[in-house]
Amino acid sequence: MNLQHSSNVGAVADVFAALSDPHRLAIVERLIAEGDKTVGELSAPFEISGPAISRHLAVLETAGLIERRVNRQWRVCRVRRDAFTVVEDWVERQRRFWNAAIDRLEQHLERQSDKDSQGGEE
């Protein structure tokens, strides 16, 4: 395994773990769709406490998916789009691996089919 790939495994796992909770996934989806939001705006659609939203935001921030800043009396959250690069890279490696595996399987099946066809003509 390439060392660069293995060093990204932890980062990919962190992103997937952070997004595994439906509330956190919804928060990230909303930030992607609508842009920067205050903590109050992000918590509005959820029927959970303010401290629970803060814990969700802390998990997302620790995973590097969002960043928070203070703008006067508001805490504003923003998605860090660069955080998804490790996931994109992981998905692309998986896609290349499986495409190559399927290509090899197709070639094998074609060779088997050719052998079966030749065996039937003899």
N, C-alpha and C positions, 0 to 999 in steps of 0.2 A: 504494500500500500504506500502511496506517495505521502511523504511527511506533511506536505501542505494540506492534502485531503484529510489526513488524520487529525491535524490541528483544528480543522474546521468542524469536526464531528461534534465537539462540545458546544460550539456556537450554534450549530444547527439544532442540536438537542435542546438548548436553552430557548431558542425561538419557538420550536414546536411545543415545548412544555408551557411556555407563557401563553401561547395561543390555544392550548387545549381546553381552557375554561371558556364557556360560552359568553360570559360577561366581558372577558378581556378581548376575545375575538370581535365581539360587537363594538367595543370601544375602538379598536384598531380600524375596523371596517368603516366606522363613522368618521374617524380622523382622515382616512384616505379619501373618502367620498366628499367630505365637507370642509376639510382643512382644519386649521387651529381652532381649538375649543377650550373654554375654561372648564375647570373641574366641575363647577355647578352645571354647566351645559351638558357635560358628559354623563353626569349622574342622574339627570332629569328622567330619562326613560326607564330607569331601573328602580325596582322596589326593594332596594337594599340601603343600608345605612351609609352615611358619609365616611365613617372609618373603613367600611368594607370597600368602598370605591377607592379610597386612598391606598389600601393594601393592594388592590388590583393594579392601580397605576404604578405602585412601587415595583411590582413584579415585572410589568412591561418595561419600566425604566431600567431595571437591573438587567433584563435581557437585551437592552439596547434598542428596543422597538420604538420607544417614544422618548422625548425629552420634555422637561418641564421648565418653565421660566416664570418669574414673577413680573407682572406688568401692573404697577401700582398695587391695588388691593386684590387683584385677581391672579390666580395661578393658571397659566395657559399651557396646554399640552399640544404637542406637535408630533406627528409620526416621523420617524427617521427612516426614510426610504432606503438609505444605504444599508440598513440592517437586514434587508431582505436579499441582499446580494449573496450571502452565504447559502440561503435556501435555494435561490435561483441556480447557483453553481452546483449544489447537491442534486437538484432535480435534473439538470442537464447531464451530469455524470450518470445518473440512473437511466435517463433516456438513451444515452449512447450505449451503455451496457446492454440494456434490454433490446434495443434495435439490432445490435451486433449479434446477440444471442438468437434472436428470431431469424435473422439472415442466415446464421449457421444452421439452424434447424431446417429452414426451407431448403437450403442446399443439400443437406443430408437427406431429406425426404425426396427431393428430386433425384438424387443418386440412387436411392432405394427403388424409386419408381422405375428408373431406367433399367436397373438390374432386374427387377421383376418383369419388365416388358421384354427384355432380351432373353430371359429364362423361359418365357412362355412361347417364344418364336422358335426355339430349338427343337 
